[in-house]
Amino acid sequence: MKTIFHHILALLKWLLPWHRGGSGDFRRHRRYLLQLVSLTKLAPIWEIRLRPAALWCGGFFLFILIGLLWLGAFVYTPMRNLLPAKMQADLRDDYIELSVRLDSTAARAAVSERYAMNMRQILLDTLSQSSVVLEQNLPERLPLDSLMEASAAERSFVARFEDSERFNLSVLSPIAAEGMTFYPPVLGTEKQERISEAGIPYALYSPGKLTPISAIYRGTVINAYYSTGRGVTVAIQHPNDFLSIYTGLDETFVTKGEKVKGSQRIGMAKSGPYPLTFELWHNGTPLPPSDYISE
């Protein structure tokens, strides 16, 4: 214990320049003076003399002290919430909610501004002038054929067409399918387009040893059953009144009432006694699968 104390005392004697004693008192050493001087009295208030080693040690310890103070400020104070990595989850959600509210407020302000401009034009009667200009650009008279009365043959054709297409809902299917991307139910397998005796179009596939079957679009499984001679049948109800029917599966991965996603595997099929067929319906009307699904 005494030896450690003597070593510490010797280190302090070497670092502190104001210590006097020993044979090195009259040696010239490079020293630095840090002094505070009063401008009114021109007299030093406080001063300290340091050797180079003491100066370097003091600067190093000062740097460490400042770093510890900064670290403590960000760890033990609310300033840590300003760091992106340390931001709390609820605070981040609040920021996102505020940004969404700001965007919606800006959109509503733009709509209100356009509404106010339209009302201003109506009140100042500036729209009537533009309508007059449009009327001046119209032709003086319409073509003669547009003013002719429809013939008896034309009226008869229109009546027959309206009667035949009155209950045909297939004309609405392309409109309902807009914005929907159907996935092919089977990939890498030969397909044939056929029509059954009842006039229902369907696609006939020739599966290999083990072929996966996929849902063409997201929806709900409304039926999944096994029948003799046809294998497993799966029916899926899709948005916009679309219905897909998969027949001839050897096994199924879904059950009735289950939600499925587009291109999700719903079963497996293989070459065997059951023909693998696919039907697409819309609002009770059978549709040709090739018109809506691209392989």
C-alpha positions in Angstrom: 0.0 0.0 0.0 2.9 2.4 0.8 4.5 1.6 -2.5 1.4 2.6 -4.5 1.1 5.8 -2.5 4.8 6.7 -3.2 4.2 6.1 -6.9 1.2 8.4 -7.0 3.1 11.0 -5.0 6.0 10.8 -7.5 3.6 11.2 -10.5 2.0 14.3 -8.9 5.5 15.8 -8.2 6.4 15.3 -11.9 3.1 16.8 -13.2 2.7 19.7 -10.8 5.3 22.4 -11.7 4.9 24.4 -8.4 6.4 21.5 -6.4 10.0 22.3 -5.4 12.5 19.8 -4.2 15.1 17.4 -5.4 18.0 17.9 -7.8 15.9 19.1 -10.7 14.7 22.4 -9.2 17.0 24.6 -11.4 16.5 22.7 -14.7 14.8 24.6 -17.5 11.6 22.9 -18.5 9.0 24.1 -21.0 6.0 25.3 -19.1 2.6 26.9 -20.1 0.9 29.7 -18.1 -2.9 30.0 -18.0 -3.8 33.3 -16.4 -6.9 35.4 -15.8 -6.2 39.1 -15.6 -8.5 41.9 -14.3 -8.8 44.7 -16.9 -9.6 47.3 -14.3 -6.6 46.5 -12.0 -4.3 44.9 -14.6 -3.5 42.3 -11.9 -3.8 38.5 -12.3 -6.8 37.0 -10.6 -6.0 33.3 -11.1 -3.2 31.5 -12.9 -1.9 28.0 -13.3 1.4 26.8 -14.7 1.4 23.5 -16.6 4.1 21.3 -18.2 3.4 19.8 -21.7 2.5 16.4 -20.2 0.1 18.0 -17.8 -1.4 20.1 -20.6 -2.1 17.1 -22.8 -3.5 15.1 -19.9 -5.8 18.0 -18.9 -7.0 18.4 -22.5 -7.7 14.7 -22.8 -9.7 14.5 -19.5 -11.6 17.7 -20.5 -12.6 16.0 -23.8 -13.7 12.9 -22.0 -15.7 15.0 -19.5 -17.5 16.9 -22.3 -18.4 13.6 -24.0 -19.8 12.1 -20.8 -21.9 15.2 -20.3 -23.3 15.0 -23.8 -24.0 11.3 -23.4 -25.7 11.8 -20.1 -27.8 14.6 -21.6 -29.1 12.3 -24.3 -29.5 9.2 -22.1 -31.0 10.5 -18.9 -33.0 13.5 -20.2 -36.0 13.9 -22.6 -33.5 15.0 -25.3 -33.2 11.3 -26.2 -36.7 11.5 -27.9 -35.1 13.7 -30.6 -33.0 10.9 -31.9 -34.7 8.9 -34.7 -33.5 5.6 -33.4 -34.7 6.2 -29.9 -38.1 7.8 -30.8 -40.9 6.2 -29.0 -43.5 4.3 -31.0 -46.5 6.4 -29.8 -44.6 9.6 -30.6 -43.8 8.3 -34.1 -47.5 7.4 -34.6 -48.5 10.9 -33.5 -46.2 12.4 -36.1 -47.6 10.3 -38.8 -51.2 11.1 -37.8 -50.4 14.8 -37.8 -48.8 14.6 -41.2 -51.9 12.8 -42.6 -54.2 15.4 -41.0 -52.1 18.1 -42.6 -52.4 16.5 -46.0 -56.2 16.2 -45.7 -56.5 19.7 -44.4 -54.5 21.0 -47.5 -56.8 18.9 -49.8 -59.9 20.3 -48.2 -58.5 23.9 -48.5 -57.9 23.4 -52.2 -61.4 22.1 -52.7 -62.9 25.0 -50.8 -60.8 27.4 -52.8 -62.0 26.0 -56.1 -65.6 26.1 -54.8 -65.2 29.8 -53.9 -63.8 30.6 -57.3 -66.7 28.9 -59.0 -69.2 30.8 -56.9 -67.3 34.1 -57.6 -67.6 33.4 -61.4 -71.3 32.6 -61.0 -72.0 35.8 -59.0 -70.0 37.9 -61.5 -71.8 36.3 -64.4 -68.6 35.4 -66.2 -69.8 31.9 -67.1 -72.6 33.2 -69.3 -70.0 34.9 -71.5 -68.1 31.7 -72.1 -71.3 29.8 -72.9 -72.1 32.4 -75.5 -68.7 31.8 -77.1 -69.3 28.1 -77.2 -72.6 28.6 -78.9 -71.0 30.8 -81.5 -68.6 28.0 -82.4 -71.4 25.4 -83.0 -72.3 24.7 -86.6 -75.3 26.6 -88.0 -77.4 23.4 -88.5 -77.1 19.7 -87.9 -76.5 17.1 -90.7 -79.6 16.1 -92.6 -79.3 12.4 -91.8 -79.5 13.1 -88.1 -82.9 14.7 -88.6 -84.4 11.9 -90.7 -87.0 9.6 -89.2 -86.1 6.0 -88.5 -87.4 3.6 -91.1 -89.6 0.6 -90.2 -86.7 -1.8 -90.7 -84.5 0.2 -88.3 -87.3 0.3 -85.7 -87.9 -3.4 -86.0 -84.1 -4.1 -85.6 -83.9 -2.0 -82.5 -86.9 -3.7 -80.9 -85.5 -7.2 -81.6 -82.1 -6.2 -80.2 -83.6 -4.8 -77.0 -85.8 -7.9 -76.5 -82.8 -10.3 -77.0 -80.4 -8.4 -74.9 -82.7 -7.3 -72.1 -81.7 -10.0 -69.7 -78.2 -10.6 -71.0 -75.9 -9.6 -68.1 -72.6 -10.6 -69.9 -72.3 -7.1 -71.4 -71.7 -5.9 -67.8 -68.9 -8.3 -67.1 -66.1 -6.4 -68.8 -67.1 -3.3 -66.9 -67.1 -5.1 -63.6 -63.7 -6.6 -64.4 -62.0 -3.3 -64.8 -59.2 -2.8 -62.3 -59.1 -6.5 -61.5 -56.1 -8.6 -62.5 -56.9 -12.4 -62.6 -54.1 -14.9 -62.1 -54.1 -18.1 -64.2 -55.4 -21.1 -62.1 -52.8 -23.5 -63.6 -49.3 -22.7 -65.0 -47.2 -24.7 -67.4 -50.1 -27.0 -68.4 -51.8 -27.5 -71.8 -55.2 -25.8 -71.9 -58.2 -26.3 -74.1 -61.3 -24.0 -74.4 -64.5 -26.0 -74.6 -68.3 -25.6 -74.2 -70.4 -28.1 -72.3 -73.7 -29.5 -73.6 -75.5 -26.9 -71.4 -73.7 -24.1 -73.3 -71.3 -23.3 -70.4 -67.7 -22.3 -71.5 -64.9 -23.8 -69.5 -61.1 -24.5 -69.7 -59.9 -28.1 -69.7 -56.3 -28.7 -68.4 -54.0 -31.6 -68.7 -52.1 -31.7 -65.4 -48.8 -33.6 -64.9 -47.7 -35.8 -62.0 -48.4 -33.1 -59.4 -49.7 -29.7 -60.5 -50.6 -26.8 -58.0 -53.9 -25.0 -58.4 -54.1 -21.3 -57.5 -56.9 -18.9 -56.8 -57.4 -16.4 -59.6 -58.2 -13.5 -57.3 -58.8 -12.8 -53.6 -62.1 -14.0 -52.2 -64.0 -16.4 -49.9 -64.3 -20.1 -50.3 -68.1 -20.8 -50.5 -67.9 -24.5 -51.2 -65.3 -27.3 -51.1 -66.5 -30.9 -51.5 -65.7 -34.3 -53.1 -67.9 -36.0 -55.7 -67.6 -39.4 -57.4 -66.3 -39.1 -60.9 -65.3 -35.4 -60.6 -62.9 -35.3 -57.7 -62.7 -32.3 -55.4 -64.5 -29.1 -56.4 -63.7 -25.7 -54.9 -65.8 -22.6 -55.5 -64.5 -19.1 -54.6 -66.6 -15.9 -54.4 -64.7 -12.9 -55.6 -65.5 -9.1 -55.5 -67.8 -7.5 -58.1 -70.0 -10.7 -58.2 -67.3 -12.9 -59.9 -67.3 -16.7 -59.1 -64.5 -19.2 -60.0 -65.0 -23.0 -59.9 -62.2 -25.5 -59.9 -63.1 -29.1 -60.5 -61.0 -32.3 -60.6 -58.6 -31.6 -57.7 -57.0 -34.6 -55.9 -56.6 -32.7 -52.7 -57.5 -29.2 -51.4 -55.7 -26.9 -48.9 -58.8 -24.7 -48.1 -62.1 -25.1 -46.4 -65.5 -23.5 -46.7 -65.6 -19.9 -45.3 -61.8 -19.4 -45.6 -60.4 -16.2 -47.0 -57.9 -16.6 -49.8 -55.6 -14.2 -51.7 -54.8 -14.0 -55.4 -52.4 -16.7 -56.7 -52.7 -18.5 -53.3 -52.4 -22.3 -53.6 -55.8 -23.9 -53.0 -55.0 -27.5 -53.9 -53.1 -30.1 -56.1 -54.1 -32.1 -59.1 -52.5 -34.8 -61.1 -53.2 -36.9 -64.2 -55.8 -39.4 -63.4 -59.5 -40.3 -63.8 -60.7 -36.8 -62.9 -60.7 -34.1 -65.6 -59.3 -30.8 -64.3 -61.7 -28.0 -65.4 -62.1 -24.3 -64.6 -65.2 -22.1 -64.9 -65.6 -18.3 -64.5 -69.0 -16.8 -63.7 -70.3 -13.3 -63.2 -73.6 -12.6 -61.6 -75.0 -15.9 -62.7 -73.6 -15.7 -66.3 -70.8 -18.1 -67.5 -67.9 -16.4 -69.1 -65.1 -17.6 -71.4 -62.0 -17.8 -69.2 -59.6 -16.8 -71.9 -61.4 -13.4 -72.3 -60.5 -12.4 -68.7 -57.4 -14.5 -67.8 -54.1 -14.3 -69.7 -51.9 -17.3 -69.4 
